[in-house]
Amino acid sequence: MAALKEFIRTTHTVHALANFYAAQLLLCSKQAPPSSSTVRMIHAHMIASGFRPQSHILNRLMDMYCKSSNIAYARQLFDEIPEPDVVARTTFITAYSYSASSGDGLGFKFAREIFNTTPLHTRDTVCYNAMITACAHNEDGNAAIKLFCEMKRYDFRPDNYTYTSVLSGLSLVAEHESHCQQFHCEVVKSGTGFVTSVVNALISVYVKCACSPMAAARKLFDEMPLRDELSWTTIITGYIRNDDLHGARQVFDGMNEKLIVAWNALISGYVHKGLVSNALELSRKMRLLEIGFDEFSYTSILGACASGKLFLHGKQVHAYIIRTVKNPSRDFLFSVNNALIALYWRCGKLDDARKIFDKMPLRDLVSWNTVLSAYVDVGRIEEARTFFDKIPEKNELTWSVMISGFAQNGLGEEGLKLFNQMRSCNCQPCDYSFAGAIISCAVLASLDHGRQLHAQLIQSGFESSISASNALITMYARCGVLQDSQSVFFTMNYLDSVSWNSMIAALGQHGHGGQAVDLFEQMLKEGIVPDRITFLTILSSCSHAGLVDQGQRYFNSMYELYNITPGEDHYGRLIDLLCRAGRFTEATDTIQKMPFDPGVPIWEALLGGCRIHGNIDLGIKAAEKLFELIPHHDGTYILLSNMYATLGKWTDVSRIRNMMRVRGVKKEPACSWIEVDNMVHVFLVDDTKHPEVQKVYKYLEELVSKMRKLGYVPDTKFVLHDMENEQKEYALSTHSERLAVAFGLLKLPSGAMVRVFKNIRICGDCHNAFKFMSRVVEREIVVRDGKRFHHFKDGNCSCGNYW
């Protein structure tokens, strides 16, 4: 009898403890997310009390560990269970499903492992739902569909959640409307065709399917007996996704409820399409209707102000947030402060943006990356590198921004070093990182290194990346291999405006202005709308090829057809186009009619044209303007001095050079370089330091002798010093580009293309000499100077002597 009483007392105690711990875990579950320390404390109390939980308590404990981001603790408990039930298994499949989005793929792998080891007789619909969801979260839509089919084959009955999950997976892979229709029929037959969550998921499938018109999604939406926030948001974002803002607005205007999510979706859509005024007008209406703003509203409104450079308006929004938002959440602080940083940066207030960053109580990686992007964007590259080094945790974007920043600022070597450092830190490069490294090769004109990166890009599976392919077009073009640029361009699966711009620019730089114009016209036929960069590239192409009338027509079409107001850079290209053709009257008339005062690009273009045609009077006027604007820039002094030298005005030449000395202006020394056997060889004028320069001089003498027999006569007018004729001929023979080309002819395999790069404009006599040289050696010689490429072959140049 005593033993029975003890048994009853113990049993009562165990039940009491079980109820106590169940209640504690229930309270813990109401926190979002559950407190990790609280879960551990409850678990520790169980151990200390000697309580051995049954499966339902243990399952709840593991679930709390998973939801408090302590999945490793939960897994230890799971592994100690001899025969885990379906609830325990489903808990872990779900937990790993959410951890699968971390990017390492391990979460999805573990979820699949647990599901596959779950006996078929143990599985249930909830277990299948968890695994289908895991597949969808891991963006494996085909696996989700396969599991759905398996589930039906083994007579497990799908529920509403099943259809919502599998449709989420289908939206990732559906390519034809028939795929959507097949599952649509399945939903109707299952009787879930009137369940709001299922119909929302089905609408999302139709919206995301590229071959499905919005009409099918709209029909589903219109026939819904009950709509929730997600219904309205899905259909509105669907229209926005399909570039139909009118359709989105039409649905929005038919909405009776004040759903902040739908308002945010449409405002965001306007911002992404560049319709700033529409976005701000909708936000004003939202406020008048007393629909409260959340962090998504504010980020979209601030994004609109940043896009439209509406700094004062954005500052007012900033003040309104400070005044009205009390006790903002962590997520609110992150998203809104990041949007404020972007606003101040894009409106030219980078230092103020940095102050906002410095005052942030909490910072996420987006905060760090936004400030880093700001420094890079405005060219403050040293500050960017210092800031980069302070970032506690770097992701692919962090590295990519810094690598691209170096490349865009002409620091190709630093860009490649950082790319290699990224790899050494076990951070796998993404396609944007590769793009930055490839552009670094373009800056350095390092073809061999660029080709190695191209091979690595393919090995990494990024060969279809648009950003990387665009970088390859630029790299091959700047390295003098136009054919490879064209090969990349014509094999791309998809072309964006940057692709077209890059290829047009490449053709123009290589002297193929006619082909650049043809490609531009093809771009228009393809329905690609040109942007301001497109017009810069096509105007440059027309300028290099002497296509004046076409260039003027394109310039006029900017505003007339595309509502793009020409900037000073566009006017600079137009003035260059006119001056190269000697049409100075039209050039000066254009300058007088410009809607702003002419700046450096305008006067530089005018001075360059005056040098070509010997218009000394107008050249002096342009130079005087440049002396006022950029008094320490050596190019102005050199061009004016060269013009005087060409006319034999040595007194004026001496005066300009003395002016440089007095003002402390130093001339950039001319240098040329060539890559041979993965080593860059640099040559200066009258070089004596290169170890093989004497062999080069001797070889040049032999070449010139053969060239003279073909009619070559040194043009001494390009010697810009007052000296005897024989000295002038010798001076021409020691130009850096001539030494580099001769070295390449000596060292490169027979028949190989010789590619030389020069930091300033190629000498006129060297240009003529290379035409004769290409005939003598029967090889193609490519020279890139500070402006363009010259391809010398069979006695001709790709520029057609128009340069």
Number of C-alpha atoms within 10 A of each C-alpha: 6 7 8 9 10 11 12 12 12 12 12 12 13 15 12 12 17 19 13 12 21 18 12 14 21 14 11 20 19 10 10 9 13 19 18 16 11 16 21 16 12 16 18 12 13 16 12 9 9 9 15 13 17 9 14 13 16 19 24 19 25 25 23 26 26 25 21 20 16 16 19 12 13 21 14 11 15 18 10 9 12 7 9 16 15 18 19 20 22 26 23 26 29 24 23 25 26 19 22 22 16 11 10 10 13 15 23 26 16 17 26 18 12 15 20 11 9 17 9 10 8 12 18 16 15 19 21 22 27 25 29 32 27 31 26 24 20 23 19 18 24 17 19 27 21 12 17 21 12 13 19 11 10 10 9 15 13 18 15 17 17 22 24 24 25 28 30 26 27 29 23 16 17 21 15 13 16 12 17 23 16 10 17 19 11 13 21 12 10 14 11 18 19 14 16 20 19 23 27 26 23 27 26 22 28 29 28 21 20 14 14 20 14 20 11 15 23 20 11 16 22 11 11 17 9 12 16 13 14 17 20 23 21 20 26 26 21 24 23 23 14 15 13 15 19 11 18 24 15 12 17 20 9 8 12 7 11 14 16 17 16 23 23 25 22 25 24 24 24 21 24 16 12 14 16 23 14 16 25 20 11 18 22 13 11 18 11 10 10 10 14 11 18 15 19 19 21 22 23 25 27 29 23 27 28 24 19 19 18 17 20 11 17 22 16 11 17 17 11 11 15 11 9 8 12 8 8 13 10 11 11 17 17 20 18 21 24 25 24 25 25 25 28 25 25 22 18 14 15 19 14 14 24 18 11 15 20 11 10 15 9 13 17 12 15 15 19 20 22 20 22 25 22 25 24 23 17 14 15 14 20 12 13 23 17 11 15 22 11 11 14 8 11 16 14 15 17 20 24 24 23 26 31 28 28 27 25 19 16 16 18 26 16 17 29 24 13 20 25 13 13 20 11 10 8 8 14 14 21 18 22 22 25 28 28 28 33 37 30 32 30 26 22 22 26 22 22 16 18 22 16 11 18 20 12 14 22 12 10 14 11 18 18 15 20 20 19 24 27 26 27 27 28 25 31 27 26 26 26 29 18 19 12 16 25 16 12 18 20 12 11 15 9 12 16 11 15 17 21 23 25 23 25 26 25 29 24 27 26 26 26 20 26 16 14 28 21 11 18 22 11 13 18 11 10 9 8 14 11 18 15 16 16 19 23 21 25 26 32 26 29 27 27 26 26 21 19 21 12 15 23 15 11 18 22 14 14 18 12 11 9 13 10 15 13 18 13 18 16 22 22 24 25 26 28 30 29 26 26 24 19 17 15 20 11 13 21 15 10 15 20 12 9 13 11 10 10 15 15 18 18 23 24 22 22 28 27 22 25 24 21 14 15 17 17 16 10 17 23 16 14 22 24 16 17 23 16 10 13 14 17 16 16 16 18 24 24 17 18 24 21 21 25 21 21 18 11 15 14 17 11 15 23 15 12 18 19 13 13 19 12 9 11 12 17 14 14 12 9 16 18 25 24 23 20 15 8 11 10 12 15 20 24 19 18 16 16 11 11 12 8 10 18 13 12 20 19 11 16 20 12 10 17 19 11 17 21 13 11 13 9 17 14 19 15 20 16 18 21 18 18 13 10 9 12 9 14 19 18 14 18 22 22 17 22 25 31 25 26 28 24 20 25 23 21 13 12 14 10 11 11 13 17 25 26 29 27 21 16 16 13 25 17 17 20 20 18 19 24 26 21 26 28 21 18 17 17 14 19 22 25 25 26 25 18 11 14 18 27 27 23 25 20 16 17 18 22 16 21 14 13 13 17
